[in-house]
Amino acid sequence: MLLLQALPAIGNGEVIRYVMPWVPSLGVNVSFVIDGLGLTFGLLITGIGTLVMLYSAKYLAGHPQQARFSLFLTSFMLAMLGLVLADNLLALFVFWELTTITSYLLIGFNHDSAKSRRSALQALLVTGAGALALLAGIILIGTVAGTFELSEIRAMPGVLTESALYLPILILVLLGAFTKSAQFPFHFWLPNAMAAPTPVSAYLHSATMVKAGIYLLARTHPSLAGTDVWLWTLTIAGAVTMVFASVMALRQTDLKQALAYTTLMALGALTLLLANSSGYAITAAVVFLVMHSFYKAALFLVVGILDHQTGTRETTKLFGLGRAMPITAFAAALAGLSMAGLPPFLGFMAKELSYAGGVEAVSSPWLVAVAFLIANALMFAIAAIVGYRPFFSKAGKPMKGISEAKWPMLAGPLVLALLGAFFGIFPMWLQGSLIHPTVDSILGSTADAKTLQLWAGFNLPLVLSLATFALGFVIYLFTAPLRATLVSLIDRSPNFDRGWDKFLAGVLASAKWQTRVIQTGQLRFYIMVTFITALAAMAVTMVVKQALVLPIIWTPVTLTDLLVFGLVIVGTGLAILTQSRITAIAGLGVVGIGIAMIFILYSAPDVAITQLLVETLIVVLFAAAALRLPALGAEPLRGRWLDAAVAVAMGATVTLILLMATTGPIDRSLSDFFEAASYPEAFGQNIVNVILVDFRALDTFGEIAVVLVAAIGIFALLRSKPGKDEA
Amino acid sequence: MKSIILIAGSRLLVALLVVFSAYMLLRGHNQPGGGFIGGLVAATGFVIFAIACGTEDARRALRFKPTDIAAVGLGMALFAGIMAAIWSDAFFTGQWLFINATPEDKGIPLSSVLIFDVGVFLVVLGSVLSIVFALEEEV
């Protein structure tokens, strides 16, 4: 409702902006901007959202998880609102992902059904993968333009299109937009997403979320459009999606599925229109966007009512319900007429404008116009199937004992359908407040925005419209035979949905293969790989950087030194040669204590104490573990040559590096700082401790978190009985 | 393994080690010691107790579940970091309170840093003990 207050200001061409720094060092702000485009989307989201909430309160009444549903729906609404109002690309991305996640939850709302779960996962993976591409694209945009603020990027015309990275940016952004808006060949997830409850389909998968991709295209239109790549990619993807989807829609007998495919058709049409930069095309896109949200949400809700009241959505079973459900029938008829593109509805104007835009398309006027003609004719037929047939057709026996739905369910479709008719008769109301400001946000001026009118004279678009009606009527009359042909045709053509399953199975198989090869389950193998990798890295660095100098240091050795080193060497020898685990552990303990003594000798008491304690505990732990292990067998010496070689090489390399490091002068600036600052600033004389708990407390916090996680991991490993629940 | 001598000795040792660990913890800011070392000392005490008298007695002596102790410790450390926000300082800025301070003497210094160190102490103690107890009970 707050957004309504912005209407007059936006109508006057103003832009409202609000900024809050988030991660300023990375240029990430939570900035919101309300301009024509954002406001149009924002009003659609909140307006339709309100009606859908009202509707679903009744639709799901008595459902045990109704509260959860409302929570998901509200979270989605917030995320979507953030998405269309965000001015910072990274903030936009965060909201983008939030809509993906809430959509996943909503599609999978009926989590008892395997089909719902599969559809939800499919939608999540497809749109999530696209979002990753989008993130990469956004980061590239940020590097090229030097800012993530959309408004600043728009103010620099050509900064992206003339950049060397334009093509990668375009591909990545389009991947994000096409997956989200289900453009061919990523279209398959959207019809499956109809597993969601009908209000969700009406809201997310026709009116709002799937339009996020379209929104992104419109948003980046000023910065990315105008090139041949943009023009042709969008034209082809849009045209293919549009025609393919409208043909598929005719094939469906389930009304909801048919509507799902017509939504795909609309998304294709919007993409196709946004390919261009002409006034007609963009105005058509905006009008189409608004009116599609009106009629499609209304029809989805109508289908939901039919489903709720009659228990079926099959077009072959629903006839003559107009008498039993007069209000539903009225709303359905209005929305259907708008969808069919008949005057005086908003749909008619959108269609006229898109023909006008198509005829002057730069890419290929004939291709675009013919694609629109086919799609619109099919749309006409489907509008009749959904909006007319269930209520007024006498082709079949009407159902008995059907009653009208309650008012909260009727309000949504009725209001939306009436709005479509109202704005069709009074287009100037919509034009000044929303359409033209939106065109302004996309094209940068309202100079090219076209006037909305019902009668534009006798011209080519009108002829095309009449042709559409004729063709559509013919298709409607021959729906049944056409559908039969389509069914047999489609069954024989490759199926994207099945292809997706194969793809997923392939990914899982390759993951299993990888795991088998890499994860042998032998600790020795892991350590070997780690050491060899580390050795290779160090060796390569030394050779490439030519850092290899043989340091010769000769300091006098004291008797204490000799004793301590002797102790360490004896401990090592013992650990290597013994055949008893306990002895080997004790040997290692000796080594550890020897090292602690070295720390004491070189005055590092904190480290020495820690070393001693850790050493003690490790011996205890190992001893406890060793009791459960079989005794060390006498291993053939040959098998240990590789071990020995790796161990010696590792030791020698580390020694060499240490010697080389100590020959150079030590940079004391950090030590000096801590020595100087420790007492005055942190009131502590033990520098080690002050660093741990004060100067680098965040690091320590991370470390103790890791300690805890490791402990929980070990605890869980020990408690789970092997073989019982190995997945 | 039940040895009367070890059991009798461990009672004394555990008490000493636990008291000593507290001492190590508190003096850590100015002399060798601190939460990490203190936690290890305390853990060693309980480990000895567990070896001598069995983990069941050791668990009872500890009163709380080791994983709980560790979790509380992590929470305390986090709390110490967040406390800085009350004074609008950056995360983990040390906050100090000097009781009875005179220009020459700092009096009794209390700080969020101490809370943090106690958190470290508890995490180390809880983590080590949860591992050791689980291992011992497996045998």
Chai-1 contact restraints between the chains, C-beta under 6 A:
chainA,res_idxA,chainB,res_idxB,connection_type,confidence,min_distance_angstrom,max_distance_angstrom,comment,restraint_id
A,P605,B,P32,contact,1.0,0.0,6.0,A-B,restraint_1
A,D606,B,P32,contact,1.0,0.0,6.0,A-B,restraint_2
A,I609,B,P32,contact,1.0,0.0,6.0,A-B,restraint_3
A,I609,B,I37,contact,1.0,0.0,6.0,A-B,restraint_4
A,T610,B,I37,contact,1.0,0.0,6.0,A-B,restraint_5
A,L613,B,L40,contact,1.0,0.0,6.0,A-B,restraint_6
A,V620,B,V47,contact,1.0,0.0,6.0,A-B,restraint_7
A,A624,B,L135,contact,1.0,0.0,6.0,A-B,restraint_8
A,A624,B,E136,contact,1.0,0.0,6.0,A-B,restraint_9
A,A625,B,L135,contact,1.0,0.0,6.0,A-B,restraint_10
A,L627,B,V139,contact,1.0,0.0,6.0,A-B,restraint_11
A,G684,B,H29,contact,1.0,0.0,6.0,A-B,restraint_12
A,Q685,B,N30,contact,1.0,0.0,6.0,A-B,restraint_13
A,N686,B,H29,contact,1.0,0.0,6.0,A-B,restraint_14
A,N686,B,N30,contact,1.0,0.0,6.0,A-B,restraint_15
A,N686,B,Q31,contact,1.0,0.0,6.0,A-B,restraint_16
A,N689,B,G28,contact,1.0,0.0,6.0,A-B,restraint_17
A,N689,B,H29,contact,1.0,0.0,6.0,A-B,restraint_18
A,N689,B,G34,contact,1.0,0.0,6.0,A-B,restraint_19
A,V693,B,V113,contact,1.0,0.0,6.0,A-B,restraint_20
A,V693,B,F116,contact,1.0,0.0,6.0,A-B,restraint_21
A,V693,B,D117,contact,1.0,0.0,6.0,A-B,restraint_22
A,D694,B,G94,contact,1.0,0.0,6.0,A-B,restraint_23
A,D694,B,V113,contact,1.0,0.0,6.0,A-B,restraint_24
A,A697,B,F92,contact,1.0,0.0,6.0,A-B,restraint_25
A,A697,B,F116,contact,1.0,0.0,6.0,A-B,restraint_26
A,L698,B,F92,contact,1.0,0.0,6.0,A-B,restraint_27
A,F701,B,A77,contact,1.0,0.0,6.0,A-B,restraint_28
A,I704,B,V120,contact,1.0,0.0,6.0,A-B,restraint_29
A,I704,B,V123,contact,1.0,0.0,6.0,A-B,restraint_30
A,V707,B,V123,contact,1.0,0.0,6.0,A-B,restraint_31
A,V707,B,S127,contact,1.0,0.0,6.0,A-B,restraint_32
A,L708,B,A70,contact,1.0,0.0,6.0,A-B,restraint_33
A,L708,B,L74,contact,1.0,0.0,6.0,A-B,restraint_34
A,L708,B,V123,contact,1.0,0.0,6.0,A-B,restraint_35
A,L708,B,S127,contact,1.0,0.0,6.0,A-B,restraint_36
A,A711,B,S127,contact,1.0,0.0,6.0,A-B,restraint_37
A,A711,B,S130,contact,1.0,0.0,6.0,A-B,restraint_38
A,A711,B,I131,contact,1.0,0.0,6.0,A-B,restraint_39
A,I714,B,I131,contact,1.0,0.0,6.0,A-B,restraint_40
A,F715,B,S130,contact,1.0,0.0,6.0,A-B,restraint_41
A,F715,B,A134,contact,1.0,0.0,6.0,A-B,restraint_42
A,L718,B,A134,contact,1.0,0.0,6.0,A-B,restraint_43
A,L718,B,E138,contact,1.0,0.0,6.0,A-B,restraint_44
